[in-house]
């Protein structure tokens, strides 16, 4: 199966320029597919997005959070279970995700579902993210 090779940006740090695992993913909203930049995060258990995205995608969230997550600040943040339909190039897929109450949550593409759908590789020399769709 052919791979999707995505250019990735670089970012400056106190140590110099580094590879940034950001990729543009089309998310299915009630108005159609719209692009969002996600951080491909192999350290994240699951995809996590800010709560406002649930409303845009037409996802009904319960009144009571399903769980809480802890971020860098070590503060508990209420989160709600849901799913998002996504598209990368011609590949359409769905991932389970957590919608947080905070609209400041970065868009993280985590291991659950995504890493089962795609084999993920990084080419640091060419600054590419390489995704190969697994057979169902």
CNS distance restraints for C-alpha pairs under 8 A (distance, minus, plus):
assign (resid   1 and name CA) (resid 132 and name CA) 6.90 0.50 0.50
assign (resid   1 and name CA) (resid 133 and name CA) 6.95 0.50 0.50
assign (resid   2 and name CA) (resid 132 and name CA) 6.63 0.50 0.50
assign (resid   2 and name CA) (resid 133 and name CA) 7.99 0.50 0.50
assign (resid   3 and name CA) (resid 130 and name CA) 6.37 0.50 0.50
assign (resid   3 and name CA) (resid 131 and name CA) 5.50 0.50 0.50
assign (resid   3 and name CA) (resid 132 and name CA) 4.51 0.50 0.50
assign (resid   3 and name CA) (resid 133 and name CA) 7.21 0.50 0.50
assign (resid   4 and name CA) (resid  89 and name CA) 7.83 0.50 0.50
assign (resid   4 and name CA) (resid 129 and name CA) 7.98 0.50 0.50
assign (resid   4 and name CA) (resid 130 and name CA) 5.69 0.50 0.50
assign (resid   4 and name CA) (resid 131 and name CA) 5.06 0.50 0.50
assign (resid   4 and name CA) (resid 132 and name CA) 6.31 0.50 0.50
assign (resid   5 and name CA) (resid 128 and name CA) 6.12 0.50 0.50
assign (resid   5 and name CA) (resid 129 and name CA) 5.76 0.50 0.50
assign (resid   5 and name CA) (resid 130 and name CA) 4.67 0.50 0.50
assign (resid   5 and name CA) (resid 131 and name CA) 6.55 0.50 0.50
assign (resid   6 and name CA) (resid  23 and name CA) 7.35 0.50 0.50
assign (resid   6 and name CA) (resid 128 and name CA) 5.35 0.50 0.50
assign (resid   6 and name CA) (resid 129 and name CA) 5.10 0.50 0.50
assign (resid   6 and name CA) (resid 130 and name CA) 6.43 0.50 0.50
assign (resid   7 and name CA) (resid  23 and name CA) 7.96 0.50 0.50
assign (resid   7 and name CA) (resid 127 and name CA) 6.20 0.50 0.50
assign (resid   7 and name CA) (resid 128 and name CA) 4.73 0.50 0.50
assign (resid   7 and name CA) (resid 129 and name CA) 6.49 0.50 0.50
assign (resid   8 and name CA) (resid  19 and name CA) 7.18 0.50 0.50
assign (resid   8 and name CA) (resid  20 and name CA) 6.34 0.50 0.50
assign (resid   8 and name CA) (resid  21 and name CA) 6.18 0.50 0.50
assign (resid   8 and name CA) (resid  22 and name CA) 6.03 0.50 0.50
assign (resid   8 and name CA) (resid  23 and name CA) 6.60 0.50 0.50
assign (resid   8 and name CA) (resid 127 and name CA) 5.69 0.50 0.50
assign (resid   8 and name CA) (resid 128 and name CA) 5.53 0.50 0.50
assign (resid   8 and name CA) (resid 129 and name CA) 6.57 0.50 0.50
assign (resid   9 and name CA) (resid  19 and name CA) 6.54 0.50 0.50
assign (resid   9 and name CA) (resid  20 and name CA) 5.50 0.50 0.50
assign (resid   9 and name CA) (resid  21 and name CA) 7.33 0.50 0.50
assign (resid   9 and name CA) (resid  22 and name CA) 6.78 0.50 0.50
assign (resid   9 and name CA) (resid 127 and name CA) 7.40 0.50 0.50
assign (resid  10 and name CA) (resid  17 and name CA) 6.28 0.50 0.50
assign (resid  10 and name CA) (resid  18 and name CA) 5.37 0.50 0.50
assign (resid  10 and name CA) (resid  19 and name CA) 4.65 0.50 0.50
assign (resid  10 and name CA) (resid  20 and name CA) 5.05 0.50 0.50
assign (resid  10 and name CA) (resid 127 and name CA) 7.89 0.50 0.50
assign (resid  11 and name CA) (resid  17 and name CA) 5.44 0.50 0.50
assign (resid  11 and name CA) (resid  18 and name CA) 5.47 0.50 0.50
assign (resid  11 and name CA) (resid  19 and name CA) 6.57 0.50 0.50
assign (resid  11 and name CA) (resid  20 and name CA) 6.07 0.50 0.50
assign (resid  12 and name CA) (resid  16 and name CA) 5.40 0.50 0.50
assign (resid  12 and name CA) (resid  17 and name CA) 4.32 0.50 0.50
assign (resid  12 and name CA) (resid  18 and name CA) 6.31 0.50 0.50
assign (resid  13 and name CA) (resid  17 and name CA) 6.02 0.50 0.50
assign (resid  13 and name CA) (resid  18 and name CA) 7.16 0.50 0.50
assign (resid  19 and name CA) (resid 124 and name CA) 6.65 0.50 0.50
assign (resid  19 and name CA) (resid 127 and name CA) 6.52 0.50 0.50
assign (resid  21 and name CA) (resid  39 and name CA) 5.68 0.50 0.50
assign (resid  21 and name CA) (resid  40 and name CA) 5.48 0.50 0.50
assign (resid  21 and name CA) (resid  41 and name CA) 7.56 0.50 0.50
assign (resid  21 and name CA) (resid 129 and name CA) 7.35 0.50 0.50
assign (resid  22 and name CA) (resid  37 and name CA) 6.34 0.50 0.50
assign (resid  22 and name CA) (resid  38 and name CA) 5.58 0.50 0.50
assign (resid  22 and name CA) (resid  39 and name CA) 4.49 0.50 0.50
assign (resid  22 and name CA) (resid  40 and name CA) 6.02 0.50 0.50
assign (resid  23 and name CA) (resid  37 and name CA) 5.49 0.50 0.50
assign (resid  23 and name CA) (resid  38 and name CA) 5.50 0.50 0.50
assign (resid  23 and name CA) (resid  39 and name CA) 6.46 0.50 0.50
assign (resid  23 and name CA) (resid  40 and name CA) 7.00 0.50 0.50
assign (resid  24 and name CA) (resid  35 and name CA) 6.07 0.50 0.50
assign (resid  24 and name CA) (resid  36 and name CA) 5.49 0.50 0.50
assign (resid  24 and name CA) (resid  37 and name CA) 4.43 0.50 0.50
assign (resid  24 and name CA) (resid  38 and name CA) 6.24 0.50 0.50
assign (resid  24 and name CA) (resid  88 and name CA) 7.79 0.50 0.50
assign (resid  25 and name CA) (resid  35 and name CA) 5.51 0.50 0.50
assign (resid  25 and name CA) (resid  36 and name CA) 5.51 0.50 0.50
assign (resid  25 and name CA) (resid  37 and name CA) 6.26 0.50 0.50
assign (resid  25 and name CA) (resid  38 and name CA) 6.82 0.50 0.50
assign (resid  25 and name CA) (resid  86 and name CA) 6.68 0.50 0.50
assign (resid  25 and name CA) (resid  87 and name CA) 6.12 0.50 0.50
assign (resid  25 and name CA) (resid  88 and name CA) 5.61 0.50 0.50
assign (resid  26 and name CA) (resid  33 and name CA) 5.49 0.50 0.50
assign (resid  26 and name CA) (resid  34 and name CA) 5.08 0.50 0.50
assign (resid  26 and name CA) (resid  35 and name CA) 4.26 0.50 0.50
assign (resid  26 and name CA) (resid  36 and name CA) 6.23 0.50 0.50
assign (resid  26 and name CA) (resid  86 and name CA) 5.51 0.50 0.50
assign (resid  26 and name CA) (resid  87 and name CA) 4.95 0.50 0.50
assign (resid  26 and name CA) (resid  88 and name CA) 6.37 0.50 0.50
assign (resid  27 and name CA) (resid  33 and name CA) 5.22 0.50 0.50
assign (resid  27 and name CA) (resid  34 and name CA) 5.41 0.50 0.50
assign (resid  27 and name CA) (resid  35 and name CA) 6.24 0.50 0.50
assign (resid  27 and name CA) (resid  36 and name CA) 7.01 0.50 0.50
assign (resid  27 and name CA) (resid  57 and name CA) 7.95 0.50 0.50
assign (resid  27 and name CA) (resid  84 and name CA) 7.00 0.50 0.50
assign (resid  27 and name CA) (resid  85 and name CA) 6.08 0.50 0.50
assign (resid  27 and name CA) (resid  86 and name CA) 4.53 0.50 0.50
assign (resid  27 and name CA) (resid  87 and name CA) 6.47 0.50 0.50
assign (resid  28 and name CA) (resid  32 and name CA) 5.44 0.50 0.50
assign (resid  28 and name CA) (resid  33 and name CA) 4.27 0.50 0.50
assign (resid  28 and name CA) (resid  34 and name CA) 6.51 0.50 0.50
assign (resid  28 and name CA) (resid  57 and name CA) 6.32 0.50 0.50
assign (resid  28 and name CA) (resid  84 and name CA) 7.14 0.50 0.50
assign (resid  28 and name CA) (resid  85 and name CA) 5.51 0.50 0.50
assign (resid  28 and name CA) (resid  86 and name CA) 5.91 0.50 0.50
assign (resid  28 and name CA) (resid  87 and name CA) 7.86 0.50 0.50
assign (resid  29 and name CA) (resid  33 and name CA) 5.78 0.50 0.50
assign (resid  29 and name CA) (resid  34 and name CA) 6.87 0.50 0.50
assign (resid  29 and name CA) (resid  56 and name CA) 5.51 0.50 0.50
assign (resid  29 and name CA) (resid  57 and name CA) 3.90 0.50 0.50
assign (resid  29 and name CA) (resid  58 and name CA) 6.79 0.50 0.50
assign (resid  30 and name CA) (resid  56 and name CA) 6.27 0.50 0.50
assign (resid  30 and name CA) (resid  57 and name CA) 5.30 0.50 0.50
assign (resid  30 and name CA) (resid  58 and name CA) 5.88 0.50 0.50
assign (resid  33 and name CA) (resid  86 and name CA) 7.92 0.50 0.50
assign (resid  33 and name CA) (resid  87 and name CA) 7.94 0.50 0.50
assign (resid  37 and name CA) (resid 107 and name CA) 7.11 0.50 0.50
assign (resid  38 and name CA) (resid 106 and name CA) 7.67 0.50 0.50
assign (resid  38 and name CA) (resid 107 and name CA) 4.88 0.50 0.50
assign (resid  38 and name CA) (resid 108 and name CA) 5.43 0.50 0.50
assign (resid  38 and name CA) (resid 109 and name CA) 6.03 0.50 0.50
assign (resid  39 and name CA) (resid 106 and name CA) 7.83 0.50 0.50
assign (resid  39 and name CA) (resid 107 and name CA) 6.27 0.50 0.50
assign (resid  39 and name CA) (resid 108 and name CA) 4.94 0.50 0.50
assign (resid  39 and name CA) (resid 109 and name CA) 5.91 0.50 0.50
assign (resid  40 and name CA) (resid 108 and name CA) 6.22 0.50 0.50
assign (resid  40 and name CA) (resid 109 and name CA) 4.88 0.50 0.50
assign (resid  40 and name CA) (resid 110 and name CA) 6.54 0.50 0.50
assign (resid  41 and name CA) (resid 108 and name CA) 6.18 0.50 0.50
assign (resid  41 and name CA) (resid 109 and name CA) 5.77 0.50 0.50
assign (resid  41 and name CA) (resid 110 and name CA) 5.28 0.50 0.50
assign (resid  41 and name CA) (resid 111 and name CA) 7.37 0.50 0.50
assign (resid  42 and name CA) (resid 110 and name CA) 5.94 0.50 0.50
assign (resid  42 and name CA) (resid 111 and name CA) 5.82 0.50 0.50
assign (resid  43 and name CA) (resid 110 and name CA) 7.15 0.50 0.50
assign (resid  43 and name CA) (resid 111 and name CA) 7.60 0.50 0.50
assign (resid  44 and name CA) (resid 108 and name CA) 7.37 0.50 0.50
assign (resid  44 and name CA) (resid 109 and name CA) 7.50 0.50 0.50
assign (resid  44 and name CA) (resid 110 and name CA) 4.68 0.50 0.50
assign (resid  44 and name CA) (resid 111 and name CA) 6.28 0.50 0.50
assign (resid  45 and name CA) (resid 110 and name CA) 5.41 0.50 0.50
assign (resid  45 and name CA) (resid 111 and name CA) 5.31 0.50 0.50
assign (resid  45 and name CA) (resid 112 and name CA) 5.97 0.50 0.50
assign (resid  46 and name CA) (resid  96 and name CA) 7.43 0.50 0.50
assign (resid  46 and name CA) (resid  97 and name CA) 6.08 0.50 0.50
assign (resid  46 and name CA) (resid  98 and name CA) 7.41 0.50 0.50
assign (resid  46 and name CA) (resid 108 and name CA) 7.87 0.50 0.50
assign (resid  46 and name CA) (resid 109 and name CA) 6.81 0.50 0.50
assign (resid  46 and name CA) (resid 110 and name CA) 4.11 0.50 0.50
assign (resid  46 and name CA) (resid 111 and name CA) 5.39 0.50 0.50
assign (resid  46 and name CA) (resid 112 and name CA) 4.77 0.50 0.50
assign (resid  46 and name CA) (resid 113 and name CA) 7.79 0.50 0.50
assign (resid  47 and name CA) (resid  95 and name CA) 7.39 0.50 0.50
assign (resid  47 and name CA) (resid  96 and name CA) 6.93 0.50 0.50
assign (resid  47 and name CA) (resid  97 and name CA) 4.69 0.50 0.50
assign (resid  47 and name CA) (resid  98 and name CA) 6.39 0.50 0.50
assign (resid  47 and name CA) (resid 107 and name CA) 7.60 0.50 0.50
assign (resid  47 and name CA) (resid 108 and name CA) 5.31 0.50 0.50
assign (resid  47 and name CA) (resid 109 and name CA) 4.44 0.50 0.50
assign (resid  47 and name CA) (resid 110 and name CA) 4.33 0.50 0.50
assign (resid  47 and name CA) (resid 111 and name CA) 7.24 0.50 0.50
assign (resid  47 and name CA) (resid 112 and name CA) 7.04 0.50 0.50
assign (resid  48 and name CA) (resid  97 and name CA) 5.48 0.50 0.50
assign (resid  48 and name CA) (resid  98 and name CA) 4.78 0.50 0.50
assign (resid  48 and name CA) (resid  99 and name CA) 6.00 0.50 0.50
assign (resid  48 and name CA) (resid 100 and name CA) 7.27 0.50 0.50
assign (resid  48 and name CA) (resid 105 and name CA) 7.72 0.50 0.50
assign (resid  48 and name CA) (resid 106 and name CA) 7.64 0.50 0.50
assign (resid  48 and name CA) (resid 107 and name CA) 5.99 0.50 0.50
assign (resid  48 and name CA) (resid 108 and name CA) 5.19 0.50 0.50
assign (resid  48 and name CA) (resid 109 and name CA) 6.76 0.50 0.50
assign (resid  48 and name CA) (resid 110 and name CA) 7.35 0.50 0.50
assign (resid  49 and name CA) (resid  53 and name CA) 6.95 0.50 0.50
assign (resid  49 and name CA) (resid  97 and name CA) 7.37 0.50 0.50
assign (resid  49 and name CA) (resid  98 and name CA) 6.37 0.50 0.50
assign (resid  49 and name CA) (resid  99 and name CA) 5.12 0.50 0.50
assign (resid  49 and name CA) (resid 100 and name CA) 6.36 0.50 0.50
assign (resid  49 and name CA) (resid 105 and name CA) 6.13 0.50 0.50
assign (resid  49 and name CA) (resid 106 and name CA) 6.42 0.50 0.50
assign (resid  49 and name CA) (resid 107 and name CA) 4.77 0.50 0.50
assign (resid  49 and name CA) (resid 108 and name CA) 6.51 0.50 0.50
assign (resid  50 and name CA) (resid  54 and name CA) 7.87 0.50 0.50
assign (resid  50 and name CA) (resid  99 and name CA) 5.42 0.50 0.50
assign (resid  50 and name CA) (resid 100 and name CA) 5.05 0.50 0.50
assign (resid  50 and name CA) (resid 101 and name CA) 6.61 0.50 0.50
assign (resid  50 and name CA) (resid 102 and name CA) 5.80 0.50 0.50
assign (resid  50 and name CA) (resid 103 and name CA) 4.68 0.50 0.50
assign (resid  50 and name CA) (resid 104 and name CA) 6.52 0.50 0.50
assign (resid  50 and name CA) (resid 105 and name CA) 5.07 0.50 0.50
assign (resid  50 and name CA) (resid 106 and name CA) 7.07 0.50 0.50
assign (resid  50 and name CA) (resid 107 and name CA) 7.09 0.50 0.50
assign (resid  51 and name CA) (resid  55 and name CA) 7.37 0.50 0.50
assign (resid  51 and name CA) (resid  99 and name CA) 4.77 0.50 0.50
assign (resid  51 and name CA) (resid 100 and name CA) 4.98 0.50 0.50
assign (resid  51 and name CA) (resid 101 and name CA) 5.29 0.50 0.50
assign (resid  51 and name CA) (resid 102 and name CA) 6.46 0.50 0.50
assign (resid  51 and name CA) (resid 103 and name CA) 6.01 0.50 0.50
assign (resid  52 and name CA) (resid  56 and name CA) 6.61 0.50 0.50
assign (resid  52 and name CA) (resid 103 and name CA) 6.39 0.50 0.50
assign (resid  53 and name CA) (resid  57 and name CA) 6.04 0.50 0.50
assign (resid  53 and name CA) (resid  99 and name CA) 7.68 0.50 0.50
assign (resid  54 and name CA) (resid  58 and name CA) 6.02 0.50 0.50
assign (resid  54 and name CA) (resid  59 and name CA) 4.81 0.50 0.50
assign (resid  54 and name CA) (resid  60 and name CA) 7.00 0.50 0.50
assign (resid  54 and name CA) (resid  61 and name CA) 7.38 0.50 0.50
assign (resid  54 and name CA) (resid  99 and name CA) 6.86 0.50 0.50
assign (resid  55 and name CA) (resid  59 and name CA) 5.92 0.50 0.50
assign (resid  55 and name CA) (resid  60 and name CA) 7.26 0.50 0.50
assign (resid  57 and name CA) (resid  84 and name CA) 7.52 0.50 0.50
assign (resid  59 and name CA) (resid  82 and name CA) 7.15 0.50 0.50
assign (resid  59 and name CA) (resid  83 and name CA) 7.82 0.50 0.50
assign (resid  61 and name CA) (resid  80 and name CA) 6.54 0.50 0.50
assign (resid  61 and name CA) (resid  81 and name CA) 7.73 0.50 0.50
assign (resid  61 and name CA) (resid  82 and name CA) 7.60 0.50 0.50
assign (resid  62 and name CA) (resid  80 and name CA) 7.33 0.50 0.50
assign (resid  65 and name CA) (resid  78 and name CA) 5.70 0.50 0.50
assign (resid  65 and name CA) (resid  79 and name CA) 5.38 0.50 0.50
assign (resid  65 and name CA) (resid  80 and name CA) 5.07 0.50 0.50
assign (resid  66 and name CA) (resid  78 and name CA) 7.67 0.50 0.50
assign (resid  66 and name CA) (resid  79 and name CA) 6.13 0.50 0.50
assign (resid  66 and name CA) (resid  80 and name CA) 5.02 0.50 0.50
assign (resid  66 and name CA) (resid  81 and name CA) 6.27 0.50 0.50
assign (resid  67 and name CA) (resid  78 and name CA) 6.07 0.50 0.50
assign (resid  67 and name CA) (resid  79 and name CA) 5.38 0.50 0.50
assign (resid  67 and name CA) (resid  80 and name CA) 6.56 0.50 0.50
assign (resid  68 and name CA) (resid  76 and name CA) 5.80 0.50 0.50
assign (resid  68 and name CA) (resid  77 and name CA) 5.15 0.50 0.50
assign (resid  68 and name CA) (resid  78 and name CA) 4.34 0.50 0.50
assign (resid  68 and name CA) (resid  79 and name CA) 5.28 0.50 0.50
assign (resid  69 and name CA) (resid  76 and name CA) 5.54 0.50 0.50
assign (resid  69 and name CA) (resid  77 and name CA) 5.22 0.50 0.50
assign (resid  69 and name CA) (resid  78 and name CA) 6.52 0.50 0.50
assign (resid  69 and name CA) (resid  79 and name CA) 6.70 0.50 0.50
assign (resid  70 and name CA) (resid  74 and name CA) 5.35 0.50 0.50
assign (resid  70 and name CA) (resid  75 and name CA) 5.63 0.50 0.50
assign (resid  70 and name CA) (resid  76 and name CA) 4.90 0.50 0.50
assign (resid  70 and name CA) (resid  77 and name CA) 6.23 0.50 0.50
assign (resid  71 and name CA) (resid  75 and name CA) 6.54 0.50 0.50
assign (resid  71 and name CA) (resid  76 and name CA) 7.48 0.50 0.50
assign (resid  71 and name CA) (resid  77 and name CA) 7.89 0.50 0.50
assign (resid  77 and name CA) (resid 100 and name CA) 6.88 0.50 0.50
assign (resid  77 and name CA) (resid 101 and name CA) 7.01 0.50 0.50
assign (resid  77 and name CA) (resid 102 and name CA) 7.62 0.50 0.50
assign (resid  78 and name CA) (resid 100 and name CA) 6.00 0.50 0.50
assign (resid  78 and name CA) (resid 101 and name CA) 5.94 0.50 0.50
assign (resid  79 and name CA) (resid  98 and name CA) 5.83 0.50 0.50
assign (resid  79 and name CA) (resid  99 and name CA) 5.40 0.50 0.50
assign (resid  79 and name CA) (resid 100 and name CA) 4.29 0.50 0.50
assign (resid  79 and name CA) (resid 101 and name CA) 6.19 0.50 0.50
assign (resid  80 and name CA) (resid  98 and name CA) 5.34 0.50 0.50
assign (resid  80 and name CA) (resid  99 and name CA) 5.06 0.50 0.50
assign (resid  80 and name CA) (resid 100 and name CA) 6.36 0.50 0.50
assign (resid  81 and name CA) (resid  96 and name CA) 7.36 0.50 0.50
assign (resid  81 and name CA) (resid  97 and name CA) 6.02 0.50 0.50
assign (resid  81 and name CA) (resid  98 and name CA) 4.82 0.50 0.50
assign (resid  81 and name CA) (resid  99 and name CA) 6.44 0.50 0.50
assign (resid  82 and name CA) (resid  96 and name CA) 5.79 0.50 0.50
assign (resid  82 and name CA) (resid  97 and name CA) 5.38 0.50 0.50
assign (resid  82 and name CA) (resid  98 and name CA) 6.08 0.50 0.50
assign (resid  82 and name CA) (resid  99 and name CA) 7.01 0.50 0.50
assign (resid  83 and name CA) (resid  94 and name CA) 6.74 0.50 0.50
assign (resid  83 and name CA) (resid  95 and name CA) 5.55 0.50 0.50
assign (resid  83 and name CA) (resid  96 and name CA) 4.29 0.50 0.50
assign (resid  83 and name CA) (resid  97 and name CA) 5.45 0.50 0.50
assign (resid  83 and name CA) (resid  98 and name CA) 7.99 0.50 0.50
assign (resid  84 and name CA) (resid  94 and name CA) 5.59 0.50 0.50
assign (resid  84 and name CA) (resid  95 and name CA) 5.57 0.50 0.50
assign (resid  84 and name CA) (resid  96 and name CA) 6.53 0.50 0.50
assign (resid  84 and name CA) (resid  97 and name CA) 7.04 0.50 0.50
assign (resid  85 and name CA) (resid  92 and name CA) 7.33 0.50 0.50
assign (resid  85 and name CA) (resid  93 and name CA) 5.84 0.50 0.50
assign (resid  85 and name CA) (resid  94 and name CA) 4.28 0.50 0.50
assign (resid  85 and name CA) (resid  95 and name CA) 6.60 0.50 0.50
assign (resid  86 and name CA) (resid  92 and name CA) 5.75 0.50 0.50
assign (resid  86 and name CA) (resid  93 and name CA) 5.40 0.50 0.50
assign (resid  86 and name CA) (resid  94 and name CA) 5.84 0.50 0.50
assign (resid  86 and name CA) (resid  95 and name CA) 7.69 0.50 0.50
assign (resid  87 and name CA) (resid  91 and name CA) 5.47 0.50 0.50
assign (resid  87 and name CA) (resid  92 and name CA) 4.37 0.50 0.50
assign (resid  87 and name CA) (resid  93 and name CA) 6.28 0.50 0.50
assign (resid  88 and name CA) (resid  92 and name CA) 6.61 0.50 0.50
assign (resid  93 and name CA) (resid 117 and name CA) 7.93 0.50 0.50
assign (resid  94 and name CA) (resid 113 and name CA) 7.79 0.50 0.50
assign (resid  95 and name CA) (resid 112 and name CA) 7.47 0.50 0.50
assign (resid  95 and name CA) (resid 113 and name CA) 5.48 0.50 0.50
assign (resid  95 and name CA) (resid 114 and name CA) 6.49 0.50 0.50
assign (resid  96 and name CA) (resid 112 and name CA) 7.26 0.50 0.50
assign (resid  96 and name CA) (resid 113 and name CA) 6.84 0.50 0.50
assign (resid 100 and name CA) (resid 105 and name CA) 7.03 0.50 0.50
assign (resid 109 and name CA) (resid 114 and name CA) 7.34 0.50 0.50
assign (resid 110 and name CA) (resid 114 and name CA) 6.75 0.50 0.50
assign (resid 110 and name CA) (resid 115 and name CA) 7.62 0.50 0.50
assign (resid 111 and name CA) (resid 115 and name CA) 4.88 0.50 0.50
assign (resid 111 and name CA) (resid 116 and name CA) 7.54 0.50 0.50
assign (resid 112 and name CA) (resid 116 and name CA) 7.06 0.50 0.50
assign (resid 113 and name CA) (resid 117 and name CA) 6.09 0.50 0.50
assign (resid 114 and name CA) (resid 118 and name CA) 6.08 0.50 0.50
assign (resid 115 and name CA) (resid 119 and name CA) 6.21 0.50 0.50
assign (resid 115 and name CA) (resid 120 and name CA) 6.82 0.50 0.50
assign (resid 116 and name CA) (resid 134 and name CA) 7.39 0.50 0.50
assign (resid 117 and name CA) (resid 133 and name CA) 5.94 0.50 0.50
assign (resid 117 and name CA) (resid 134 and name CA) 5.53 0.50 0.50
assign (resid 117 and name CA) (resid 135 and name CA) 7.99 0.50 0.50
assign (resid 117 and name CA) (resid 136 and name CA) 7.92 0.50 0.50
assign (resid 118 and name CA) (resid 131 and name CA) 5.74 0.50 0.50
assign (resid 118 and name CA) (resid 132 and name CA) 5.21 0.50 0.50
assign (resid 118 and name CA) (resid 133 and name CA) 4.50 0.50 0.50
assign (resid 118 and name CA) (resid 134 and name CA) 5.45 0.50 0.50
assign (resid 119 and name CA) (resid 131 and name CA) 5.66 0.50 0.50
assign (resid 119 and name CA) (resid 132 and name CA) 5.08 0.50 0.50
assign (resid 119 and name CA) (resid 133 and name CA) 6.45 0.50 0.50
assign (resid 119 and name CA) (resid 134 and name CA) 6.65 0.50 0.50
assign (resid 120 and name CA) (resid 129 and name CA) 7.37 0.50 0.50
assign (resid 120 and name CA) (resid 130 and name CA) 5.90 0.50 0.50
assign (resid 120 and name CA) (resid 131 and name CA) 4.92 0.50 0.50
assign (resid 120 and name CA) (resid 132 and name CA) 6.76 0.50 0.50
assign (resid 121 and name CA) (resid 129 and name CA) 5.93 0.50 0.50
assign (resid 121 and name CA) (resid 130 and name CA) 4.83 0.50 0.50
assign (resid 121 and name CA) (resid 131 and name CA) 6.37 0.50 0.50
assign (resid 122 and name CA) (resid 127 and name CA) 7.54 0.50 0.50
assign (resid 122 and name CA) (resid 128 and name CA) 5.99 0.50 0.50
assign (resid 122 and name CA) (resid 129 and name CA) 4.76 0.50 0.50
assign (resid 122 and name CA) (resid 130 and name CA) 5.90 0.50 0.50
assign (resid 123 and name CA) (resid 127 and name CA) 5.58 0.50 0.50
assign (resid 123 and name CA) (resid 128 and name CA) 5.08 0.50 0.50
assign (resid 123 and name CA) (resid 129 and name CA) 6.34 0.50 0.50
assign (resid 123 and name CA) (resid 130 and name CA) 7.36 0.50 0.50
assign (resid 124 and name CA) (resid 128 and name CA) 6.64 0.50 0.50
